[in-house]
């Protein structure tokens, strides 16, 4: 286990070529001068002005800094200082056990007044075979928390990676509750302690964030920390468990009587991102929970027709397997609904503006992938097609390209806001 920590720069240090003695509004960083106050505010989730989702998406994206075996808390601390967490403390717990498919990194960011903490889990490193195998480890493992008197099976790889750092994370959060620094080298207390906790992550990191939300919500010994939990924000998050587990999460309340996992677990899905549809149905039924926000790019009639063609390709590739496995009747209804959604998109497409839309029940959620064809053929094909000018606009049903964390950061940025690099988008 590697335990690293860093301190972020001040706003003055972030503006080395600005005259800090002049009066008037500051030029340059931070992106959000009132970010701490926004994180503390008792507003509904998600933040209606879009600041919190954008800040947390940026945090989740820069959690990938470093290499698969060397996390980089200094970079994440600096980026979050640019956004508005001046002189924050950043600590990371990183554990790697290749034989067990563990490649886990959990970051804790604490503002300088120790009122806000962000717990951010790193996602799947593209160049790291162990973290990729973690995603593929779909064997069920029993979740060791009580959900309405029952215990449920969840994705083994996600659960194992969350547990790898859980106790160290909880020890650091207990320090934060007392007003102590998450950096163990700093002594003493400041203020009244942690008032607001957010949990976030992209991809595998989003899965671990959601599982930590489940654990915090239902472990009585963690009640003091859970009372400070404002929300869980995930980006491109895969599903964690079966329909029964998802339904239990939707029903459950924490010690405050709050439906955290139903109302404050916010899942963002960018366009045709393949990962939220995983694991695919052949490995078992999975279902989402929480609130789902889906971003759709603007598409015309031609694009809609190409989408139908791509969906038909998946059907053709998966039909033999359905016939051999006797699953044709079971999947027919789901696929008919899928065709209906595609046709509805085709009709509405020319007049619909791009942007984020919440998917509310009884509207269909982002569906679980019905076959391995979408994962093995269509999503990789879409990834490579995006790199060629001739095929870049083809709207494949699933795409690895749309899973990139940068898409979430850019799509969630409020209009006209400065980027983490200091330029206007």
C-alpha positions in Angstrom: 0.0 0.0 0.0 1.4 3.4 -1.0 0.2 6.4 1.1 1.1 9.7 -0.6 0.0 13.3 0.2 0.4 16.8 -1.3 -0.5 20.4 -0.6 -2.0 22.5 -3.3 -0.8 26.0 -4.1 -2.5 29.3 -3.1 -4.4 31.4 -5.6 -1.6 33.8 -5.6 0.9 31.1 -6.6 -1.5 30.1 -9.4 -1.2 33.7 -10.9 2.6 34.2 -11.1 2.4 36.9 -13.8 -0.5 38.9 -12.3 -0.2 42.0 -10.2 -1.9 40.7 -7.0 -1.7 44.2 -5.4 -4.2 45.8 -7.7 -7.8 46.3 -6.6 -10.8 44.9 -8.3 -11.7 41.3 -9.3 -8.9 38.8 -9.5 -7.8 37.8 -13.0 -7.2 34.1 -13.8 -7.7 31.3 -11.3 -9.8 30.1 -9.5 -12.4 29.0 -11.9 -15.0 29.1 -9.1 -14.1 31.5 -6.3 -17.0 30.3 -4.2 -16.5 26.5 -4.9 -16.3 25.7 -1.1 -19.5 27.5 -0.4 -21.2 25.8 -3.3 -20.1 22.4 -2.0 -21.4 23.2 1.5 -24.7 24.6 0.3 -27.8 22.6 1.1 -29.1 22.7 -2.4 -30.8 19.9 -4.2 -28.5 17.5 -6.1 -27.3 17.8 -8.7 -26.3 21.4 -8.4 -28.8 23.2 -10.7 -26.1 25.7 -11.8 -23.8 22.9 -12.9 -20.8 23.9 -10.9 -20.6 20.8 -8.6 -21.0 18.3 -11.4 -18.3 20.0 -13.5 -15.9 20.3 -10.5 -16.3 16.6 -9.6 -16.0 15.4 -13.3 -12.8 17.3 -13.5 -11.6 15.7 -10.2 -12.5 12.3 -11.5 -10.6 12.9 -14.8 -7.4 14.1 -13.2 -7.4 11.1 -10.8 -5.8 9.3 -13.7 -2.7 11.4 -13.4 0.5 9.5 -13.0 1.1 5.9 -14.0 -0.7 2.7 -13.2 1.7 2.0 -10.3 2.4 5.6 -9.2 -0.5 7.9 -8.4 0.1 11.6 -8.6 -1.6 13.6 -5.8 0.3 16.8 -6.6 -1.4 17.1 -10.0 -4.8 16.5 -8.7 -4.3 18.9 -5.8 -3.1 21.6 -8.3 -6.0 21.1 -10.6 -8.6 21.3 -7.8 -6.9 24.4 -6.5 -7.3 26.0 -9.9 -11.0 25.1 -9.7 -11.4 26.7 -6.3 -10.0 24.5 -3.5 -7.1 26.8 -2.5 -4.3 25.1 -0.5 -6.2 21.9 -0.4 -4.7 18.7 1.1 -4.7 15.7 -1.2 -3.9 12.2 0.1 -4.0 9.0 -2.0 -4.1 5.4 -0.9 -2.9 3.1 -3.7 -2.8 -0.7 -3.5 -1.8 -3.1 -6.3 -2.0 -6.9 -6.1 -1.8 -8.2 -9.6 -2.7 -11.8 -8.8 -5.9 -10.6 -7.2 -6.7 -8.1 -10.0 -6.4 -5.2 -7.5 -5.3 -1.9 -8.9 -7.0 0.5 -6.6 -6.4 4.2 -5.9 -8.5 6.4 -3.6 -7.9 10.1 -3.3 -9.1 12.4 -0.5 -9.1 16.1 -1.0 -9.8 18.5 1.9 -10.2 22.2 1.7 -7.8 24.4 3.7 -10.5 25.1 6.3 -11.3 21.4 6.6 -15.0 21.8 6.0 -15.3 19.9 2.7 -13.8 16.5 1.7 -14.0 14.9 -1.7 -13.3 11.1 -2.0 -12.4 10.3 -5.6 -11.6 6.9 -6.9 -9.4 6.4 -10.0 -10.8 4.5 -12.9 -9.5 1.9 -15.3 -6.0 2.9 -16.6 -6.1 2.3 -20.4 -2.6 1.0 -20.4 -2.9 -1.2 -17.3 -3.9 -4.8 -18.0 -4.6 -5.5 -14.3 -7.2 -2.8 -13.9 -8.7 -4.0 -17.2 -8.9 -7.5 -15.8 -10.5 -6.0 -12.7 -13.4 -4.8 -14.9 -13.6 -8.3 -16.5 -13.8 -10.1 -13.1 -17.6 -10.3 -13.1 -17.9 -13.3 -10.7 -20.4 -12.4 -8.1 -19.3 -11.7 -4.5 -21.6 -11.1 -1.6 -21.8 -7.5 -0.4 -21.1 -7.5 3.3 -23.7 -4.9 4.3 -27.3 -5.3 5.4 -29.8 -4.0 2.8 -33.3 -4.4 4.3 -32.3 -7.7 6.1 -30.8 -9.2 2.9 -27.3 -9.5 1.4 -26.7 -9.3 -2.3 -24.1 -10.4 -4.9 -22.2 -7.7 -6.7 -19.4 -7.4 -9.2 -16.4 -9.0 -7.6 -13.7 -6.9 -9.2 -15.3 -3.6 -8.3 -16.0 -4.7 -4.7 -12.5 -6.0 -4.1 -10.9 -2.8 -5.3 -13.2 -0.6 -3.2 -12.4 -2.8 -0.1 -8.7 -2.6 -0.7 -8.5 1.0 0.7 -11.8 1.2 2.6 -10.4 1.1 6.2 -7.6 3.6 5.5 -10.2 5.9 3.8 -12.5 5.6 6.8 -9.6 6.4 9.2 -8.8 9.5 7.2 -12.5 10.5 7.2 -12.7 10.1 10.9 -9.7 12.5 11.2 -11.6 14.9 9.0 -14.7 14.7 11.2 -12.6 15.9 14.2 -11.2 18.8 12.2 -7.8 17.2 11.7 -6.0 17.2 8.4 -6.2 14.2 6.1 -2.4 14.6 5.9 -1.1 12.6 8.9 2.0 14.8 9.2 -0.1 17.9 10.1 -1.1 18.1 13.8 -3.9 20.0 15.5 -7.5 20.8 14.5 -9.2 23.5 12.5 -12.8 24.6 12.9 -15.6 22.2 13.7 -14.5 19.5 11.3 -15.9 18.0 8.0 -19.3 19.4 7.1 -19.7 18.0 3.6 -18.5 14.8 1.9 -18.8 14.1 -1.8 -17.8 10.8 -3.4 -17.0 10.6 -7.1 -15.2 8.7 -9.9 -15.1 7.8 -13.6 -15.5 4.3 -15.0 -14.2 1.7 -12.5 -13.7 4.7 -10.2 -17.5 5.4 -10.5 -18.3 1.8 -9.6 -16.1 2.0 -6.5 -17.7 5.4 -5.6 -21.2 3.9 -5.8 -20.2 0.9 -3.7 -18.7 3.1 -1.1 -21.9 5.1 -1.1 -23.8 1.8 -0.4 -21.4 0.9 2.4 -21.6 4.3 4.1 -25.4 4.3 3.8 -25.9 1.0 5.5 -23.0 0.4 7.9 -24.2 1.7 11.4 -20.6 2.2 12.6 -20.1 4.7 9.8 -23.2 6.8 10.6 -21.2 9.9 11.7 -19.5 10.1 8.3 -22.6 9.2 6.4 -24.4 12.1 7.9 -22.0 14.4 6.1 -22.5 12.7 2.7 -24.0 15.2 0.3 -24.0 13.1 -2.8 -22.3 10.5 -5.0 -21.5 11.7 -8.6 -20.3 9.1 -11.1 -19.3 9.4 -14.7 -19.5 6.5 -17.2 -20.1 4.1 -14.4 -20.8 0.4 -15.1 -23.5 -1.5 -13.3 -22.7 -3.1 -9.9 -25.2 -5.9 -9.3 -28.5 -7.6 -10.3 -32.0 -6.1 -10.4 -32.8 -7.2 -6.8 -29.7 -5.4 -5.5 -30.6 -2.3 -7.5 -34.2 -2.4 -6.2 -32.9 -2.7 -2.6 -30.7 0.3 -3.1 -33.6 2.3 -4.4 -35.7 1.5 -1.4 -33.1 1.9 1.3 -32.7 4.9 3.7 -29.8 5.9 5.8 -29.9 6.8 9.5 -31.3 10.3 8.6 -34.2 8.8 6.7 -32.7 10.0 3.4 -32.9 7.9 0.2 -29.2 8.6 -0.6 -28.8 5.8 -3.2 -32.1 6.7 -5.0 -32.0 10.5 -4.8 -28.3 11.5 -4.3 -26.4 9.0 -6.4 -26.1 10.9 -9.7 -24.9 8.9 -12.8 -23.9 10.8 -15.9 -23.7 9.0 -19.3 -22.2 10.7 -22.3 -23.9 9.8 -25.5 -23.0 6.3 -26.7 -20.5 5.5 -23.9 -20.3 1.7 -23.9 -19.3 1.2 -20.2 -22.6 2.1 -18.5 -24.2 -0.8 -20.5 -21.8 -3.2 -19.0 -21.4 -6.0 -17.8 -23.2 -7.5 -20.9 -26.3 -9.7 -20.3 -24.6 -13.0 -21.2 -22.6 -12.8 -17.9 -25.8 -12.3 -15.9 -28.6 -9.7 -15.4 -27.4 -6.3 -14.0 -29.4 -3.2 -13.3 -28.6 0.5 -12.4 -29.9 2.5 -9.5 -29.8 6.2 -8.6 -30.6 9.1 -10.9 -29.5 9.0 -14.5 -28.5 11.9 -16.7 -27.8 11.2 -20.3 -26.1 13.5 -22.8 -27.2 13.3 -26.5 -25.3 15.0 -29.3 -27.2 16.7 -32.0 -27.9 14.4 -34.9 -29.9 14.6 -38.1 -32.0 12.1 -40.1 -29.0 10.6 -41.8 -27.2 10.0 -38.5 -30.3 8.5 -37.1 -30.6 6.1 -40.1 -26.9 5.1 -39.6 -27.7 4.4 -35.9 -30.4 2.0 -36.9 -28.0 0.3 -39.3 -25.4 0.0 -36.5 -28.1 -1.5 -34.2 -29.0 -4.0 -36.9 -25.4 -5.0 -37.2 -25.4 -5.9 -33.5 -28.6 -7.9 -33.9 -27.1 -9.8 -36.8 -24.0 -10.6 -34.9 -25.8 -11.8 -31.8 -28.6 -13.7 -33.3 -26.7 -17.0 -33.7 -25.7 -17.0 -30.1 -29.3 -16.3 -29.0 -30.5 -19.2 -31.0 -27.9 -21.6 -29.6 -28.5 -20.4 -26.0 -32.3 -20.4 -26.2 -32.4 -16.7 -25.3 -34.2 -15.4 -28.4 -37.7 -15.1 -26.9 -36.3 -13.6 -23.7 -34.4 -10.8 -25.5 -37.1 -10.1 -28.2 -39.0 -7.7 -26.0 -36.0 -5.8 -24.9 -34.7 -5.5 -28.5 -38.1 -4.3 -29.7 -38.0 -1.5 -27.2 -34.5 -0.7 -28.3 -35.7 -0.4 -31.9 -38.5 1.8 -30.7 -36.1 4.1 -28.9 -33.9 4.4 -32.0 -36.9 5.2 -34.2 -38.1 7.8 -31.7 -34.7 9.4 -31.8 -34.8 9.4 -35.6 -38.1 11.2 -35.6 -37.2 13.7 -32.9 -33.5 14.2 -33.9 -33.6 17.2 -36.2 -35.5 19.4 -33.7 -33.8 18.3 -30.5 -31.1 20.3 -28.9 -28.0 18.5 -27.5 -27.5 18.5 -23.8 -28.1 16.6 -20.5 -31.5 15.2 -19.8 -32.6 13.3 -16.7 -34.1 9.9 -17.5 -37.1 9.6 -15.2 -39.2 6.5 -14.5 -41.0 5.0 -16.2 -38.9 6.0 -19.2 -36.4 3.3 -20.1 -32.9 3.5 -18.5 -29.7 3.1 -20.5 -30.0 -0.6 -21.3 -27.7 -3.4 -20.4 -25.9 -4.7 -23.5 -27.7 -7.7 -24.8 -24.8 -9.5 -26.4 -21.0 -9.6 -26.5 -21.1 -8.3 -30.1 -21.5 -4.7 -29.0 -18.5 -5.0 -26.7 -16.3 -7.1 -29.0 -17.1 -5.6 -32.4 -19.2 -2.4 -32.4 -17.6 -0.4 -29.6 -14.0 -1.0 -30.8 -15.1 -0.2 -34.4 -16.6 3.0 -33.2 -13.4 3.9 -31.4 -11.3 3.6 -34.5 -13.9 5.2 -36.7 -13.8 8.3 -34.6 -10.2 8.8 -35.6 -11.0 9.0 -39.3 -12.6 12.1 -40.8 -14.7 10.1 -43.2 -16.3 8.0 -40.5 -16.1 10.3 -37.4 -19.7 11.2 -37.5 -21.1 7.7 -37.7 -23.3 7.2 -34.5 -22.5 3.6 -33.5 -24.8 2.1 -30.9 -21.8 1.8 -28.4 -18.5 3.6 -28.4 -15.3 3.4 -26.3 -14.5 6.9 -27.7 -17.5 8.4 -25.8 -16.2 6.9 -22.5 -13.2 9.3 -22.3 -13.3 11.4 -19.1 -12.6 14.6 -21.1 -16.0 14.3 -22.8 -17.7 14.4 -19.4 -15.6 17.4 -18.2 -16.4 19.4 -21.4 -20.0 18.5 -21.6 -20.7 19.4 -18.0 -18.9 22.8 -18.0 -21.3 25.6 -17.6 -21.4 28.0 -20.7 -18.6 30.5 -20.7 -16.8 29.1 -17.7 -13.0 29.1 -17.7 -11.3 25.7 -18.1 -8.8 24.2 -15.7 -6.1 25.6 -18.0 -7.2 29.2 -17.6 -8.8 29.7 -21.1 -12.4 30.3 -21.9 -14.1 27.2 -23.5 
